Amino acid sequence: MTKLELLLEEIVTANRILAREGVVDSFGHVSARHPDNPQHFLLSRARAPDCIERADIMEFTLEGDAVNAGERAPYLERFIHGGVYEARRMFTRSCTITVRASFRSG
């Protein structure tokens, strides 16, 4: 397997582990810097983390532009991941967990 193929499997596995352990639900994402192009990163399409498959992984520029989207819809949070990789060149992985706010009135 190539570095890229191994990394794609790692992203799928990380998404599923975090979902199954209850760390994320549909509001969490795992990404990784592209092993061959540090100006790009890999992140799944907009899909629940426990359902992610290898074909769901998309490539993005650090600005959040999809390189190979096709018909797949990307997460809006891809800009957060791109910003992390742009600001922190040494980072190779990122996990963004978005929490839903709940408000009580009374």
C-alpha positions in Angstrom: 0.0 0.0 0.0 1.1 3.6 -0.7 1.3 6.3 2.0 -1.9 7.8 0.6 -3.8 4.5 0.7 -2.7 3.9 4.3 -3.7 7.4 5.2 -7.2 7.0 3.6 -7.7 3.8 5.7 -6.5 5.7 8.8 -9.1 8.5 8.3 -11.9 6.0 7.8 -10.9 4.1 10.9 -10.5 7.2 13.0 -13.9 8.5 12.1 -15.5 5.2 12.9 -13.7 4.8 16.3 -14.6 8.3 17.4 -18.3 7.7 16.4 -18.5 4.3 18.1 -16.9 5.5 21.3 -19.4 8.4 21.4 -16.8 11.1 21.0 -18.6 12.5 17.9 -22.0 12.1 16.4 -22.8 13.7 13.1 -21.0 16.8 14.2 -17.3 15.8 14.2 -14.7 15.4 11.5 -11.2 13.8 11.1 -8.8 15.1 8.5 -5.2 14.6 7.5 -2.6 16.5 5.6 -2.0 15.0 2.2 1.2 12.9 2.4 2.4 13.9 -1.1 1.2 17.5 -1.2 1.4 19.5 2.1 -0.7 22.2 0.6 -3.7 19.9 0.5 -5.6 17.9 3.1 -8.0 15.0 3.1 -11.5 15.0 4.7 -14.6 13.0 4.1 -17.7 14.3 2.3 -20.6 15.5 4.5 -21.6 12.2 6.1 -22.0 10.8 9.6 -18.6 9.7 10.8 -19.7 6.1 11.6 -20.7 5.7 7.9 -17.5 7.0 6.3 -16.0 4.8 3.6 -12.8 5.3 1.6 -14.7 6.6 -1.4 -16.1 9.4 0.8 -12.6 11.0 1.4 -12.1 14.2 -0.6 -9.0 16.2 -1.2 -9.0 20.0 -0.5 -6.6 22.9 -0.8 -5.7 24.8 2.4 -8.3 27.4 1.3 -11.0 24.7 1.5 -11.5 24.3 -2.2 -12.4 20.7 -3.2 -9.9 19.2 -5.7 -12.0 16.1 -6.5 -15.6 16.7 -5.3 -17.6 15.3 -8.2 -21.2 15.1 -6.9 -20.1 14.8 -3.2 -21.1 17.6 -0.8 -18.2 18.8 1.5 -18.5 19.7 5.1 -18.7 23.5 5.7 -16.1 23.0 8.5 -13.5 22.1 5.9 -12.3 25.8 6.3 -11.5 25.2 9.9 -9.3 22.2 9.0 -7.6 24.1 6.2 -6.9 27.0 8.6 -5.3 24.6 11.1 -3.0 23.1 8.4 -2.1 26.5 7.0 -1.3 28.0 10.4 0.5 24.9 11.8 2.7 23.5 9.1 3.9 20.7 11.5 0.4 19.3 12.0 -0.4 16.2 9.9 -3.8 15.3 11.5 -6.8 17.3 12.8 -10.1 16.4 14.5 -12.8 19.0 14.7 -15.6 18.3 17.1 -18.6 20.6 16.7 -21.0 20.7 19.6 -24.6 21.6 19.3 -25.6 24.4 21.6 -28.7 24.0 23.7 -30.5 26.9 25.3 -33.0 26.9 28.1 -35.4 29.7 28.6 -37.0 30.4 31.9 
